[in-house]
């Protein structure tokens, strides 16, 4: 029989063994943070002391941005080094920041290489390839037009995506719950749904009174199909035992739909919402290029027409950040609504 002292020693040994991988991982991530800071400082040195072959504007702003980005991983690494014994919440937040440091390192190397092959060496032909300074110049000099385009695209996307998600959700619940609804809507969904939404572009601009309303219809159509299919799949896949238990307790059909079927199908609904968001983005920019006289799609077409490729790259970066931000917001909404399934969800 082991003594209390031996028991405490064994428990301490297990605790040290569990903490050792975390400590090694923390040291490795602090090293990556230091490397990211050094990489950004190296990129700043390239900007400051390696003269470009042309006098690019806003080079000073690029230098300031690189120094600020060098300070970020340095601050993360210092905070991680000083955080021994911090609370669980603070450690979790710090771990999230440390997890981003490899991307900061990769971004520093990529931006520096991009600047060298475009501004310092000019290995890539102009005006098709622009250095980072040219994108910063766009954000300084053409900000009002670019901001107006972002606002217009966001409004158009919000209208179309909300209408399409609502319509797809209602159709999916109807098909998954009712055989009669499925009999009439399922063939229509299979016939129209797989067609690309942009194929309806001529008819949409003919039947709708304005290009804005036609674009909203096309975005809603692209969003509704994946939401409807995944919602239908989620409702149809609910365990029948849930309904039996609820009926035993006296539940009516409305309760079964609102309190049993829809909550159980929400993970599939969110998969459809994510897929619909990607489809709505592609249709948004095509619609803006074809008929709407504003927005990021129009801005891209305008930049290509005037061979303003730096403006085009700046708009593409804004599009990527806009899409990524909306996906992040959708993830936050999903995590809040499905907090009761936190241990079940794997994505």
Secondary structure, 3 states (H helix, E strand, C coil): CCCHHHHHHHHHHHHHHHHHHHHHHHHHHHHHHHHHHHHHHHHHHHHHHCCCCCCCCCHHHHHHHHHHHHHHHHHHHHHHHCCCCCCHHHHHHHHHHHHCHHHHHHHHHHHHHHHHHHHHCCCCCCCCCCCHHHHHHHHHHCHHHHHHHHHHHHHHHHHHHHHHHHHHHHHHHHHHHCHHHHHHHHHHHHHHCCCCHHHHHHHHHHHCCCHHHHHHHHHHHHHHHHHHHHHHHHHHCCCHHHHHHHHHCCCCHHHHHHHHHHHHHHHHHHHHHHHHHHHHHHHHHHHHHHCCCCCHHHHHHHHHHCCCHHHHHHHHHHHHHHHHHHHHHHHHHHHHHCHHHCCCCCC
